[in-house]
Amino acid sequence: MEQAFLIAFYLVTLLYSIILHEVSHGVVALWLGDKTAKIAGRLSLEPLRHIDPIGSIILPLVMILTTGFAFGWAKPVPYNPYNLRWQKWGGVAVAFAGPVTNFTLAFIAALSASFINISLAQKQIIVSQVMSVEWGALTHTVVGSPWMIAYAIFSMIIFWNVLLGTFNLLPFPPLDGSKLIFTLFNIPPQVQMFLERWGFFLILLLLMIPVFQMPFSMLLMNIWQIFYNISF
């Protein structure tokens, strides 16, 4: 039962980290004058408004059952860049709102976790088990201790939000980091549309190649370490 609870919270943490990421895009767009997301009802934390059947349910469940790890996505929050008051940099502000939200959530979780009164060794064990998705070992470690369970939950929030924030800052379409590239360089709209449509498959391919995978993994590990050090 305890293991099922931890896995469920792991998936819920992933889902809401993605939802908050997407909602933040719409909120910043609204601040800059575009009401598209508001009219579409997407400035809501209600999961049903954001769930993509494949990316939010099927893929995470299949992955958690087969690998112990999960990943996913929600439906992108729509916005109209032509409605933004800040035409040149408005799209960048909207895009970067997602990663900034993720890193803010990770920081809040890390700061909150730092006040949990368990030993440094116990915290390090929990972080290691969360990152390596060792569900049996994690359950054995935290069972019977509300403080350890709380720390494990905060560790999951840090894990997912750092991963989502870092991944989305990669400068490849359709990820948020690509909006800065499109703003800085004069890329034809047709090329942008093509890259936005097919770029995700290129990203997955690149991340399977060691020469691209290793730098990203090292960057991700370093950022995780910064936030987990705060939680200690």
C-alpha positions in Angstrom: 0.0 0.0 0.0 2.8 2.4 0.9 4.6 1.7 -2.4 1.4 2.3 -4.4 1.0 5.6 -2.6 4.5 6.7 -3.5 4.1 5.7 -7.1 0.7 7.5 -7.3 2.2 10.7 -5.9 5.2 10.3 -8.3 2.8 10.3 -11.2 0.6 13.1 -9.8 3.7 15.2 -9.2 4.7 14.7 -12.8 1.1 15.6 -14.0 0.8 18.8 -12.0 4.4 19.9 -12.7 3.5 19.8 -16.4 0.1 21.5 -15.9 1.6 24.3 -13.9 4.3 24.7 -16.6 1.6 25.0 -19.3 -0.8 27.3 -17.3 2.1 29.7 -16.7 2.5 30.1 -20.5 -1.2 31.2 -20.6 -0.9 33.5 -17.6 2.1 35.4 -19.0 0.4 35.7 -22.4 -2.7 37.1 -20.6 -0.5 39.7 -18.8 0.9 40.7 -22.2 -2.5 41.2 -23.7 -3.5 37.8 -25.2 -6.7 36.2 -23.9 -6.6 33.1 -26.1 -5.8 30.7 -23.2 -8.3 32.3 -20.9 -11.1 32.1 -23.5 -10.2 28.4 -24.1 -10.5 27.7 -20.4 -6.9 26.7 -20.1 -5.9 28.9 -17.1 -7.2 26.2 -14.8 -5.5 23.6 -12.7 -8.3 21.1 -13.5 -6.5 18.1 -15.0 -9.2 17.3 -17.5 -8.6 20.6 -19.3 -5.0 19.7 -19.9 -4.7 16.0 -20.2 -3.4 14.5 -23.4 -4.7 10.9 -23.5 -1.3 9.5 -24.8 1.2 11.9 -23.2 -0.6 12.3 -19.8 -2.0 8.9 -19.2 -1.0 6.0 -21.5 2.7 6.7 -21.9 3.4 7.5 -18.1 1.5 4.4 -17.0 3.2 2.1 -19.6 6.6 3.5 -18.6 6.1 3.2 -14.9 4.9 -0.4 -15.3 7.8 -1.4 -17.6 10.7 0.7 -16.5 9.8 2.1 -13.1 10.3 5.6 -14.6 7.8 7.8 -16.3 7.6 10.8 -18.6 4.8 12.7 -20.4 3.3 15.9 -21.6 0.0 17.8 -21.5 -1.8 19.6 -24.2 0.0 22.8 -25.0 -1.7 26.0 -23.8 -2.6 28.1 -26.9 -1.7 31.7 -27.3 -1.7 34.2 -30.2 1.7 35.9 -30.5 0.2 38.7 -32.6 -1.9 39.8 -29.6 1.1 40.3 -27.4 1.9 43.9 -26.5 5.6 43.1 -26.4 5.9 41.9 -30.0 9.6 41.1 -30.3 10.3 39.5 -26.9 6.7 38.6 -25.9 6.9 35.1 -27.3 10.2 34.5 -25.4 8.6 35.7 -22.1 5.6 33.4 -22.6 7.9 30.4 -23.5 10.3 31.0 -20.6 7.4 31.2 -18.1 7.2 27.4 -18.1 10.8 26.6 -17.1 10.8 29.5 -14.6 7.7 28.1 -13.0 9.3 24.6 -12.8 12.5 26.0 -11.2 10.5 28.1 -8.8 8.5 25.0 -7.7 11.8 23.0 -7.3 13.2 25.8 -5.1 10.1 26.0 -2.9 10.2 22.2 -2.5 13.9 22.2 -1.7 13.6 25.0 0.8 10.6 23.3 2.5 12.5 20.0 2.6 15.5 21.7 4.3 13.3 22.2 7.4 12.5 18.5 7.7 14.2 17.2 10.8 15.8 13.9 9.6 19.6 13.2 9.3 21.6 14.2 6.2 22.4 10.5 5.6 18.7 9.7 5.5 18.0 12.6 3.1 20.8 11.5 0.8 19.5 7.9 0.8 15.9 9.1 -0.1 17.2 11.3 -2.9 19.3 8.5 -4.3 16.3 6.1 -4.3 13.9 8.7 -5.8 16.3 9.4 -8.6 17.0 5.8 -9.3 13.3 4.9 -8.9 14.0 2.1 -6.5 10.4 1.8 -5.3 10.9 -1.2 -3.0 13.9 0.3 -1.3 12.3 3.8 -1.0 9.2 2.3 0.6 11.3 0.3 3.1 13.3 3.5 3.9 10.3 5.9 4.5 7.6 3.5 5.9 6.5 4.5 9.4 8.1 7.9 9.3 5.8 10.9 8.2 8.9 13.1 8.0 10.7 10.7 5.7 7.6 10.4 3.5 7.3 14.2 3.4 11.0 14.4 2.3 10.5 11.8 -0.4 7.5 13.8 -1.7 9.5 17.0 -1.8 12.3 15.1 -3.5 9.9 14.0 -6.2 8.8 17.6 -6.8 12.4 18.7 -7.1 13.2 15.8 -9.4 10.4 16.4 -11.9 10.5 20.2 -11.9 14.3 20.4 -12.5 14.0 17.8 -15.3 11.1 19.6 -17.0 12.6 23.0 -16.6 16.0 22.0 -17.9 14.6 19.9 -20.8 12.3 22.6 -22.0 15.2 25.2 -22.1 17.0 23.1 -24.7 17.2 25.4 -27.9 15.4 22.9 -30.1 11.8 23.3 -31.5 9.2 22.8 -30.2 10.8 23.3 -26.7 10.6 26.6 -25.0 14.3 27.4 -25.5 13.8 27.5 -29.2 11.7 30.7 -29.0 14.8 32.6 -28.0 16.6 31.2 -31.1 13.7 32.2 -33.4 13.8 35.7 -31.9 17.5 36.2 -32.2 17.9 34.7 -35.7 15.8 35.5 -38.8 14.4 32.0 -39.5 11.7 31.9 -42.2 8.2 31.1 -40.8 7.9 28.0 -43.0 11.0 26.6 -41.5 9.8 27.4 -38.0 6.5 25.6 -38.6 8.3 22.6 -39.9 10.7 22.4 -37.0 7.8 23.0 -34.5 5.9 20.1 -36.0 8.8 17.5 -36.3 11.4 18.8 -34.0 10.4 16.7 -31.0 11.3 13.5 -32.9 14.8 15.0 -33.7 15.2 15.8 -30.0 14.5 12.2 -29.0 16.9 11.0 -31.6 19.7 13.3 -30.4 19.2 12.3 -26.8 19.8 8.7 -27.7 23.2 9.6 -29.2 26.0 9.6 -26.6 27.7 12.8 -27.9 24.5 14.7 -27.2 23.2 12.7 -24.3 26.2 13.0 -22.1 26.4 16.9 -22.0 22.6 17.1 -21.2 22.9 14.4 -18.5 25.8 16.2 -16.9 24.0 19.5 -17.0 20.9 17.9 -15.5 22.8 16.2 -12.7 24.6 19.5 -11.8 21.3 21.4 -11.6 19.7 18.5 -9.6 22.6 18.7 -7.2 22.2 22.4 -6.6 18.5 22.0 -5.6 19.1 18.8 -3.5 21.9 20.6 -1.7 19.4 23.2 -0.7 17.1 20.5 0.6 19.8 19.0 2.8 
